[in-house]
Amino acid sequence: MKTFIVKVEIQAGEYQKQATALVKGKSQTEAEAIALEGECHGTLGDNAEWTQSGIADLGWQFHYSVHSSTEVEPEHVSILNKYL
């Protein structure tokens, strides 16, 4: 498993912010999906759904998309775990 730092953009109506997550995944794509699902309040397939650019949640009250993601060097993971 690789470790990635993923910045998720959260859109809630006119309000927009970013969240940062340290995520393990087999690939960058998997890590990004895990980070998006981690922000989701609803349940995928029930009241949340995948879109072309991320996840629409609770009837589009929220939308989550990946702003950026970067693989973390193995020797840096413990340091980031300490501060994130």
CNS distance restraints for C-alpha pairs under 8 A (distance, minus, plus):
assign (resid   1 and name CA) (resid  24 and name CA) 6.18 0.50 0.50
assign (resid   1 and name CA) (resid  25 and name CA) 5.43 0.50 0.50
assign (resid   1 and name CA) (resid  26 and name CA) 4.92 0.50 0.50
assign (resid   1 and name CA) (resid  27 and name CA) 7.79 0.50 0.50
assign (resid   2 and name CA) (resid  24 and name CA) 5.56 0.50 0.50
assign (resid   2 and name CA) (resid  25 and name CA) 5.52 0.50 0.50
assign (resid   2 and name CA) (resid  26 and name CA) 5.94 0.50 0.50
assign (resid   2 and name CA) (resid  27 and name CA) 6.90 0.50 0.50
assign (resid   2 and name CA) (resid  71 and name CA) 7.24 0.50 0.50
assign (resid   2 and name CA) (resid  72 and name CA) 7.72 0.50 0.50
assign (resid   2 and name CA) (resid  74 and name CA) 7.96 0.50 0.50
assign (resid   3 and name CA) (resid  22 and name CA) 6.92 0.50 0.50
assign (resid   3 and name CA) (resid  23 and name CA) 5.60 0.50 0.50
assign (resid   3 and name CA) (resid  24 and name CA) 4.37 0.50 0.50
assign (resid   3 and name CA) (resid  25 and name CA) 6.36 0.50 0.50
assign (resid   3 and name CA) (resid  31 and name CA) 7.81 0.50 0.50
assign (resid   3 and name CA) (resid  71 and name CA) 5.92 0.50 0.50
assign (resid   3 and name CA) (resid  72 and name CA) 5.53 0.50 0.50
assign (resid   3 and name CA) (resid  73 and name CA) 7.71 0.50 0.50
assign (resid   3 and name CA) (resid  74 and name CA) 7.48 0.50 0.50
assign (resid   3 and name CA) (resid  77 and name CA) 7.32 0.50 0.50
assign (resid   4 and name CA) (resid  22 and name CA) 5.78 0.50 0.50
assign (resid   4 and name CA) (resid  23 and name CA) 5.28 0.50 0.50
assign (resid   4 and name CA) (resid  24 and name CA) 6.25 0.50 0.50
assign (resid   4 and name CA) (resid  25 and name CA) 7.63 0.50 0.50
assign (resid   4 and name CA) (resid  28 and name CA) 7.04 0.50 0.50
assign (resid   4 and name CA) (resid  31 and name CA) 6.65 0.50 0.50
assign (resid   4 and name CA) (resid  69 and name CA) 6.43 0.50 0.50
assign (resid   4 and name CA) (resid  70 and name CA) 5.38 0.50 0.50
assign (resid   4 and name CA) (resid  71 and name CA) 4.29 0.50 0.50
assign (resid   4 and name CA) (resid  72 and name CA) 5.26 0.50 0.50
assign (resid   5 and name CA) (resid  20 and name CA) 6.92 0.50 0.50
assign (resid   5 and name CA) (resid  21 and name CA) 5.71 0.50 0.50
assign (resid   5 and name CA) (resid  22 and name CA) 4.57 0.50 0.50
assign (resid   5 and name CA) (resid  23 and name CA) 6.26 0.50 0.50
assign (resid   5 and name CA) (resid  69 and name CA) 5.58 0.50 0.50
assign (resid   5 and name CA) (resid  70 and name CA) 5.44 0.50 0.50
assign (resid   5 and name CA) (resid  71 and name CA) 6.46 0.50 0.50
assign (resid   5 and name CA) (resid  72 and name CA) 6.63 0.50 0.50
assign (resid   6 and name CA) (resid  20 and name CA) 5.70 0.50 0.50
assign (resid   6 and name CA) (resid  21 and name CA) 5.27 0.50 0.50
assign (resid   6 and name CA) (resid  22 and name CA) 6.36 0.50 0.50
assign (resid   6 and name CA) (resid  23 and name CA) 7.12 0.50 0.50
assign (resid   6 and name CA) (resid  31 and name CA) 7.69 0.50 0.50
assign (resid   6 and name CA) (resid  32 and name CA) 6.45 0.50 0.50
assign (resid   6 and name CA) (resid  35 and name CA) 6.73 0.50 0.50
assign (resid   6 and name CA) (resid  66 and name CA) 7.15 0.50 0.50
assign (resid   6 and name CA) (resid  67 and name CA) 7.66 0.50 0.50
assign (resid   6 and name CA) (resid  68 and name CA) 5.89 0.50 0.50
assign (resid   6 and name CA) (resid  69 and name CA) 4.27 0.50 0.50
assign (resid   6 and name CA) (resid  70 and name CA) 6.63 0.50 0.50
assign (resid   7 and name CA) (resid  18 and name CA) 6.43 0.50 0.50
assign (resid   7 and name CA) (resid  19 and name CA) 5.64 0.50 0.50
assign (resid   7 and name CA) (resid  20 and name CA) 4.46 0.50 0.50
assign (resid   7 and name CA) (resid  21 and name CA) 6.46 0.50 0.50
assign (resid   7 and name CA) (resid  66 and name CA) 6.10 0.50 0.50
assign (resid   7 and name CA) (resid  67 and name CA) 5.36 0.50 0.50
assign (resid   7 and name CA) (resid  68 and name CA) 5.24 0.50 0.50
assign (resid   7 and name CA) (resid  69 and name CA) 6.19 0.50 0.50
assign (resid   8 and name CA) (resid  18 and name CA) 5.43 0.50 0.50
assign (resid   8 and name CA) (resid  19 and name CA) 5.18 0.50 0.50
assign (resid   8 and name CA) (resid  20 and name CA) 6.24 0.50 0.50
assign (resid   8 and name CA) (resid  21 and name CA) 7.84 0.50 0.50
assign (resid   8 and name CA) (resid  35 and name CA) 7.23 0.50 0.50
assign (resid   8 and name CA) (resid  36 and name CA) 6.76 0.50 0.50
assign (resid   8 and name CA) (resid  64 and name CA) 6.50 0.50 0.50
assign (resid   8 and name CA) (resid  65 and name CA) 5.65 0.50 0.50
assign (resid   8 and name CA) (resid  66 and name CA) 4.64 0.50 0.50
assign (resid   8 and name CA) (resid  67 and name CA) 5.40 0.50 0.50
assign (resid   8 and name CA) (resid  68 and name CA) 7.25 0.50 0.50
assign (resid   9 and name CA) (resid  16 and name CA) 7.16 0.50 0.50
assign (resid   9 and name CA) (resid  17 and name CA) 5.92 0.50 0.50
assign (resid   9 and name CA) (resid  18 and name CA) 4.50 0.50 0.50
assign (resid   9 and name CA) (resid  19 and name CA) 6.60 0.50 0.50
assign (resid   9 and name CA) (resid  64 and name CA) 5.66 0.50 0.50
assign (resid   9 and name CA) (resid  65 and name CA) 5.22 0.50 0.50
assign (resid   9 and name CA) (resid  66 and name CA) 5.95 0.50 0.50
assign (resid   9 and name CA) (resid  67 and name CA) 5.62 0.50 0.50
assign (resid  10 and name CA) (resid  16 and name CA) 5.61 0.50 0.50
assign (resid  10 and name CA) (resid  17 and name CA) 5.28 0.50 0.50
assign (resid  10 and name CA) (resid  18 and name CA) 5.77 0.50 0.50
assign (resid  10 and name CA) (resid  19 and name CA) 7.45 0.50 0.50
assign (resid  10 and name CA) (resid  62 and name CA) 6.91 0.50 0.50
assign (resid  10 and name CA) (resid  63 and name CA) 5.88 0.50 0.50
assign (resid  10 and name CA) (resid  64 and name CA) 4.79 0.50 0.50
assign (resid  10 and name CA) (resid  65 and name CA) 6.78 0.50 0.50
assign (resid  11 and name CA) (resid  15 and name CA) 5.95 0.50 0.50
assign (resid  11 and name CA) (resid  16 and name CA) 4.58 0.50 0.50
assign (resid  11 and name CA) (resid  17 and name CA) 6.76 0.50 0.50
assign (resid  11 and name CA) (resid  62 and name CA) 5.54 0.50 0.50
assign (resid  11 and name CA) (resid  63 and name CA) 5.07 0.50 0.50
assign (resid  11 and name CA) (resid  64 and name CA) 6.42 0.50 0.50
assign (resid  12 and name CA) (resid  16 and name CA) 6.18 0.50 0.50
assign (resid  12 and name CA) (resid  61 and name CA) 5.84 0.50 0.50
assign (resid  12 and name CA) (resid  62 and name CA) 4.65 0.50 0.50
assign (resid  12 and name CA) (resid  63 and name CA) 6.67 0.50 0.50
assign (resid  13 and name CA) (resid  61 and name CA) 6.60 0.50 0.50
assign (resid  13 and name CA) (resid  62 and name CA) 7.16 0.50 0.50
assign (resid  21 and name CA) (resid  35 and name CA) 6.47 0.50 0.50
assign (resid  21 and name CA) (resid  84 and name CA) 7.57 0.50 0.50
assign (resid  22 and name CA) (resid  80 and name CA) 7.80 0.50 0.50
assign (resid  22 and name CA) (resid  81 and name CA) 7.55 0.50 0.50
assign (resid  22 and name CA) (resid  84 and name CA) 7.45 0.50 0.50
assign (resid  23 and name CA) (resid  31 and name CA) 5.73 0.50 0.50
assign (resid  23 and name CA) (resid  32 and name CA) 7.97 0.50 0.50
assign (resid  23 and name CA) (resid  34 and name CA) 7.22 0.50 0.50
assign (resid  23 and name CA) (resid  35 and name CA) 6.65 0.50 0.50
assign (resid  24 and name CA) (resid  31 and name CA) 5.97 0.50 0.50
assign (resid  25 and name CA) (resid  30 and name CA) 5.52 0.50 0.50
assign (resid  25 and name CA) (resid  31 and name CA) 4.64 0.50 0.50
assign (resid  25 and name CA) (resid  34 and name CA) 7.89 0.50 0.50
assign (resid  26 and name CA) (resid  30 and name CA) 6.38 0.50 0.50
assign (resid  26 and name CA) (resid  31 and name CA) 7.32 0.50 0.50
assign (resid  27 and name CA) (resid  31 and name CA) 6.26 0.50 0.50
assign (resid  28 and name CA) (resid  32 and name CA) 6.14 0.50 0.50
assign (resid  28 and name CA) (resid  69 and name CA) 7.47 0.50 0.50
assign (resid  28 and name CA) (resid  70 and name CA) 7.92 0.50 0.50
assign (resid  28 and name CA) (resid  71 and name CA) 7.40 0.50 0.50
assign (resid  29 and name CA) (resid  33 and name CA) 6.30 0.50 0.50
assign (resid  30 and name CA) (resid  34 and name CA) 6.21 0.50 0.50
assign (resid  31 and name CA) (resid  35 and name CA) 6.20 0.50 0.50
assign (resid  32 and name CA) (resid  36 and name CA) 6.25 0.50 0.50
assign (resid  32 and name CA) (resid  66 and name CA) 6.75 0.50 0.50
assign (resid  32 and name CA) (resid  69 and name CA) 7.16 0.50 0.50
assign (resid  33 and name CA) (resid  37 and name CA) 6.11 0.50 0.50
assign (resid  34 and name CA) (resid  38 and name CA) 6.05 0.50 0.50
assign (resid  35 and name CA) (resid  39 and name CA) 6.68 0.50 0.50
assign (resid  36 and name CA) (resid  40 and name CA) 6.56 0.50 0.50
assign (resid  36 and name CA) (resid  54 and name CA) 7.22 0.50 0.50
assign (resid  36 and name CA) (resid  55 and name CA) 6.98 0.50 0.50
assign (resid  36 and name CA) (resid  64 and name CA) 6.19 0.50 0.50
assign (resid  36 and name CA) (resid  65 and name CA) 6.78 0.50 0.50
assign (resid  36 and name CA) (resid  66 and name CA) 7.30 0.50 0.50
assign (resid  37 and name CA) (resid  55 and name CA) 7.81 0.50 0.50
assign (resid  39 and name CA) (resid  64 and name CA) 7.41 0.50 0.50
assign (resid  40 and name CA) (resid  48 and name CA) 7.71 0.50 0.50
assign (resid  40 and name CA) (resid  55 and name CA) 7.70 0.50 0.50
assign (resid  40 and name CA) (resid  57 and name CA) 6.48 0.50 0.50
assign (resid  40 and name CA) (resid  64 and name CA) 7.64 0.50 0.50
assign (resid  41 and name CA) (resid  57 and name CA) 6.87 0.50 0.50
assign (resid  41 and name CA) (resid  58 and name CA) 7.45 0.50 0.50
assign (resid  42 and name CA) (resid  46 and name CA) 7.37 0.50 0.50
assign (resid  42 and name CA) (resid  47 and name CA) 5.46 0.50 0.50
assign (resid  42 and name CA) (resid  48 and name CA) 5.43 0.50 0.50
assign (resid  42 and name CA) (resid  57 and name CA) 5.98 0.50 0.50
assign (resid  42 and name CA) (resid  58 and name CA) 5.97 0.50 0.50
assign (resid  43 and name CA) (resid  47 and name CA) 5.61 0.50 0.50
assign (resid  43 and name CA) (resid  48 and name CA) 5.48 0.50 0.50
assign (resid  44 and name CA) (resid  48 and name CA) 4.51 0.50 0.50
assign (resid  44 and name CA) (resid  49 and name CA) 5.34 0.50 0.50
assign (resid  44 and name CA) (resid  50 and name CA) 7.61 0.50 0.50
assign (resid  45 and name CA) (resid  49 and name CA) 5.85 0.50 0.50
assign (resid  47 and name CA) (resid  57 and name CA) 6.38 0.50 0.50
assign (resid  47 and name CA) (resid  58 and name CA) 5.27 0.50 0.50
assign (resid  47 and name CA) (resid  59 and name CA) 6.55 0.50 0.50
assign (resid  48 and name CA) (resid  55 and name CA) 6.82 0.50 0.50
assign (resid  48 and name CA) (resid  56 and name CA) 5.60 0.50 0.50
assign (resid  48 and name CA) (resid  57 and name CA) 4.28 0.50 0.50
assign (resid  48 and name CA) (resid  58 and name CA) 5.77 0.50 0.50
assign (resid  48 and name CA) (resid  59 and name CA) 7.08 0.50 0.50
assign (resid  49 and name CA) (resid  55 and name CA) 5.57 0.50 0.50
assign (resid  49 and name CA) (resid  56 and name CA) 5.40 0.50 0.50
assign (resid  49 and name CA) (resid  57 and name CA) 6.59 0.50 0.50
assign (resid  50 and name CA) (resid  54 and name CA) 5.82 0.50 0.50
assign (resid  50 and name CA) (resid  55 and name CA) 4.48 0.50 0.50
assign (resid  50 and name CA) (resid  56 and name CA) 6.32 0.50 0.50
assign (resid  51 and name CA) (resid  55 and name CA) 5.49 0.50 0.50
assign (resid  51 and name CA) (resid  56 and name CA) 6.52 0.50 0.50
assign (resid  53 and name CA) (resid  65 and name CA) 5.91 0.50 0.50
assign (resid  53 and name CA) (resid  66 and name CA) 7.92 0.50 0.50
assign (resid  54 and name CA) (resid  63 and name CA) 7.04 0.50 0.50
assign (resid  54 and name CA) (resid  64 and name CA) 5.48 0.50 0.50
assign (resid  54 and name CA) (resid  65 and name CA) 4.40 0.50 0.50
assign (resid  54 and name CA) (resid  66 and name CA) 7.02 0.50 0.50
assign (resid  55 and name CA) (resid  63 and name CA) 5.61 0.50 0.50
assign (resid  55 and name CA) (resid  64 and name CA) 5.18 0.50 0.50
assign (resid  55 and name CA) (resid  65 and name CA) 6.66 0.50 0.50
assign (resid  56 and name CA) (resid  60 and name CA) 5.00 0.50 0.50
assign (resid  56 and name CA) (resid  61 and name CA) 7.56 0.50 0.50
assign (resid  56 and name CA) (resid  62 and name CA) 5.97 0.50 0.50
assign (resid  56 and name CA) (resid  63 and name CA) 4.52 0.50 0.50
assign (resid  56 and name CA) (resid  64 and name CA) 6.62 0.50 0.50
assign (resid  57 and name CA) (resid  61 and name CA) 6.13 0.50 0.50
assign (resid  57 and name CA) (resid  62 and name CA) 5.04 0.50 0.50
assign (resid  57 and name CA) (resid  63 and name CA) 5.96 0.50 0.50
assign (resid  57 and name CA) (resid  64 and name CA) 7.91 0.50 0.50
assign (resid  58 and name CA) (resid  62 and name CA) 6.62 0.50 0.50
assign (resid  72 and name CA) (resid  76 and name CA) 6.53 0.50 0.50
assign (resid  72 and name CA) (resid  77 and name CA) 6.56 0.50 0.50
assign (resid  73 and name CA) (resid  77 and name CA) 6.76 0.50 0.50
assign (resid  76 and name CA) (resid  80 and name CA) 6.36 0.50 0.50
assign (resid  77 and name CA) (resid  81 and name CA) 6.07 0.50 0.50
assign (resid  78 and name CA) (resid  82 and name CA) 6.33 0.50 0.50
assign (resid  79 and name CA) (resid  83 and name CA) 6.79 0.50 0.50
assign (resid  80 and name CA) (resid  84 and name CA) 5.81 0.50 0.50
